[in-house]
Amino acid sequence: MHSEELTDASDAELVIAALAGNTKAFDVLVHRYQRAMLTVAQQIVQNPTDAEDVVQDALLRAFEALPQLDDLNRFGAWLHSITRNRALRYYKNISRYEPRENMEPDLNRVSDTTAADPANILEHKLLREAVREAISELPNDYQAVIQLYYWADMPQKRMAEFLSLPLTTVKWRLHKAKELLKTLLEKRGYGEAL
């Protein structure tokens, strides 16, 4: 497979190519799922640096265990499971809690014309904190889809595969999560910022 074919290939085709020795095929799979894996790991281990270590460990284990994958069409779900298990093991071994840092959409982007205005900077910071708090109040199922959709930029179909859920369930949870998030933010007085 050529580079252009690799990016358009399905997960199953990429797994087959990787098993045949094409390391670029596995690189495409890594690129497809790395941000989602980071989201899953960071939910468990909290610290962004530790989450990156967990993802690297999970990718190494996945590469080594690739020949054992039974259903090539479920690569995303299999990778999710490996990532989650490695994160849980890491968290158990480290047993420490550090506040979440970089697990939020980039609401820091301020246009050049308003960047120097301290009021705008403070307003963006308060909104970012309000969004983070509101998301943490959502049920876990809703938190997962919001984080994967917005923070990992994962398409809904791939989210469904990654979470081992029907696509309709992912769509419903995402819709419901957006409604709940909007309601929570409006209660906090951020309705106009949305």
VOTI-571563 format. One record per residue (C-alpha): residue in one letter; x negated, y, z. Coordinates in steps of 0.05 Angstrom, whole numbers, plus 32768, in hexadecimal, padded with zeros to 4 digits. Last residue first. Layout:
AXYZ ...
END
This chain:
L81BA824F81E3 A819F828F8204 E81E582AB820C G81FC826F8236 Y81C182748265 G81E8828882A4 R81D9824B82CE K821F822F82C1 E8212823A8277 L81D38210827D L81F881D6829C T822F81D98269 K81FD81DB822F L81D881A0824B L821881788254 E822E8186820C K81E8817781F0 A81E681368218 K822B812181FE H8215812B81B6 L81D3810681C2 R81F780CE81E6 W822A80C781AD K81F480C68177 V81CA8094819E T8207806781A9 T821A806C815F L81D38057814C P81DA80178174 L81A6801281AC S81627FF181B1 L8142803181CB F810E80358193 E813F801C815E A8174804E8172 M814080858177 R812980738130 K816F807D8116 Q817680BE813E P813780DD8121 M80FF80E88153 D80E5812F815D A80C18118819D W80D9815481C5 Y811C815F81A6 Y8137811B8194 L810E80F081C4 Q8119811F81FF I8163812781F2 V816D80DC81E8 A814980C98228 Q816A80FE8253 Y81AE80E6823D D81A1809F8253 N818180B88294 P81C080DF82A9 L81B6812A82A2 E819C815182DE S8154814F82C5 I816B816E8284 A818981A982AA E814881B482D1 R811E81B38292 V814E81E2826E A814F821282A9 E8103821282AD R80FD82228263 L81328259826A L810C827782A5 K80CB8277827D H80EC82958241 E810B82CD826B L80C882DA828D I80A582E2824A N80DC830E8231 A80D8833B826E P808C833D8269 D8090835C8223 A804E834E81FF A8069831381D9 T80A7833781C1 T808E8350817D D806283138172 S809D82E4817A V809F82B881B8 R8095826E81B5 N8095825981FE L80D5823181F4 D80AA81F781DC P80D781BD81EE E80C7819E8230 M809D8166824C N805B818C8253 E80588190829E R807D815D82C7 P806B815F830F E8037812E8329 Y804980EF834F R801880BA8363 S801A806F8366 I7FDE80638338 N7FE880198330 K8034801B8330 Y803380568300 Y8005803182D1 R802F7FF282D3 L806E801A82C6 A804D803F828D R80347FFD826E N80797FDF8273 R809A801D8254 T8068801F821B I806F7FD5820C S80BB7FD9820C H80BC801681DF L808C7FF381B0 W80BB7FB881AB A80F67FE6819F G80D080098168 F80B87FC88148 R80FE7FAB8145 N81007F9F80FA L80C27F7280FF D80E87F42812B D80B97F11814C L807E7F3D815E Q80467F0E8173 P80177F22813B L801B7F6A8154 A80017F588199 E7FBC7F788191 F7FD97FB6816F A800F7FBB81A3 R7FDD7FB581DC L7FB27FEC81BE L7FEF801881B3 A8007800C81FB D7FC2801F8217 Q7FC0805E81ED V8007806F8203 V7FF68064824C D7FB880918247 E7FE380C78227 A801580C08260 D7FDD80C88293 T7FC9810A8272 P801281228271 N801D811182BB Q806380F882CA V805280AD82C9 I8099809682B9 Q80B980CC828E Q807480D98271 A806F80938255 V80B280978231 T80A380DC8213 L805D80C781FF M807A808A81DC A80AA80B781B6 R806F80E481A2 Q804780A7818B Y807E80858163 R8077809A811A H802D80AC811E V801D8069813D L804580458107 V801F806C80D1 D7FDD805980F3 F7FF3801080F2 A7FFA801580A6 K7FB6803780A3 T7F987FFA80C5 N7FAA7FCE8089 G7F937F8980A0 A7FCC7F5D8087 L7FED7F6480CC A7FEC7FB080C1 A800E7FA7807D I80437F7A809C V804E7FAC80D4 L80547FE480A2 E80887FBF8079 A80B07FB080B9 D80AD7FF980CE S80C8800F808B A809A802E8057 D809F80778041 T805E808D8065 L803A804E804C E804E80568004 E802E809B8001 S7FEE80818020 H7FE980467FF0 M800080008000 
END
